[in-house]
């Protein structure tokens, strides 16, 4: 019963074009370039790292109005995150920074 209802709805549905057939002819197509161009085939890509990432570097996982999550540890209040440490201090207002 449900399948018959779905099939009836699909057969009765008409495709509605949102643009004219002339606009469809001007629409960009991907078929003109599916393979790399000649200059892209033989060019090598090189990546050089300035500094490798160290496992001791701290990353901010998330933040909220109360503090930060740094490498899975909650840091409450204002802080400065340096590559190897977290520095905290008491701040009364933005003028104290």
C-alpha positions as CSV (number, residue, x, y, z in Angstrom):
1,X,0.0,0.0,0.0
2,X,2.7,2.4,1.0
3,X,4.8,1.4,-2.0
4,X,1.9,2.1,-4.4
5,X,1.4,5.5,-2.9
6,X,5.1,6.4,-3.3
7,X,5.1,5.1,-6.9
8,X,2.0,7.0,-7.7
9,X,3.5,10.2,-6.3
10,X,6.7,9.7,-8.3
11,X,4.9,9.1,-11.5
12,X,2.7,12.1,-11.1
13,X,5.5,14.4,-10.2
14,X,6.9,16.7,-12.9
15,X,10.4,18.0,-13.2
16,X,10.4,21.8,-12.7
17,X,13.2,23.8,-14.4
18,X,14.4,26.7,-12.4
19,X,16.2,28.2,-15.4
20,X,15.5,28.4,-19.1
21,X,17.0,25.9,-21.5
22,X,19.2,28.7,-22.9
23,X,20.7,29.2,-19.5
24,X,21.4,25.5,-19.2
25,X,23.5,25.6,-22.3
26,X,25.7,28.4,-20.8
27,X,26.0,26.7,-17.4
28,X,29.6,25.7,-16.6
29,X,30.5,22.1,-17.1
30,X,33.3,19.9,-15.7
31,X,33.6,17.8,-18.8
32,X,36.1,20.2,-20.5
33,X,38.9,19.3,-18.1
34,X,38.7,16.1,-16.1
35,X,42.4,15.2,-16.5
36,X,45.4,17.3,-15.5
37,X,47.0,19.6,-18.0
38,X,50.4,18.9,-19.5
39,X,52.2,21.3,-17.2
40,X,50.6,19.6,-14.1
41,X,51.7,16.1,-15.0
42,X,55.4,16.5,-14.6
43,X,55.6,19.3,-11.9
44,X,56.7,18.0,-8.5
45,X,55.3,19.4,-5.4
46,X,57.6,19.8,-2.5
47,X,56.8,20.7,1.1
48,X,59.4,21.8,3.6
49,X,58.7,22.2,7.3
50,X,60.2,25.0,9.2
51,X,59.9,23.3,12.5
52,X,58.6,19.9,13.4
53,X,55.8,19.8,15.9
54,X,56.8,18.6,19.3
55,X,54.5,16.4,21.5
56,X,55.2,18.8,24.4
57,X,53.5,21.8,22.7
58,X,50.2,22.8,24.2
59,X,47.1,23.3,22.2
60,X,43.8,24.9,23.2
61,X,41.1,22.2,22.8
62,X,38.1,24.5,23.6
63,X,37.2,27.7,25.5
64,X,34.3,29.2,27.4
65,X,33.6,32.3,29.4
66,X,35.2,30.7,32.5
67,X,38.5,29.5,30.9
68,X,40.2,27.1,28.5
69,X,40.7,23.4,27.9
70,X,44.5,23.0,27.2
71,X,45.5,19.4,26.2
72,X,42.6,18.0,28.2
73,X,43.3,20.1,31.3
74,X,40.9,22.8,32.5
75,X,42.6,26.2,33.0
76,X,40.3,28.7,34.8
77,X,40.7,32.4,34.4
78,X,43.0,34.5,32.3
79,X,46.2,32.9,31.1
80,X,49.1,33.2,28.6
81,X,49.8,30.0,26.7
82,X,53.5,29.6,25.9
83,X,54.9,26.6,23.9
84,X,56.0,24.8,27.1
85,X,54.0,26.3,29.9
86,X,50.8,28.1,31.0
87,X,51.1,31.4,32.9
88,X,48.2,32.6,35.0
89,X,47.6,35.8,36.9
90,X,44.7,37.7,38.6
91,X,43.2,40.3,36.4
92,X,40.6,42.8,37.7
93,X,39.8,44.4,34.4
94,X,41.1,44.8,30.9
95,X,43.3,47.7,32.0
96,X,45.3,45.3,34.2
97,X,46.6,43.3,31.3
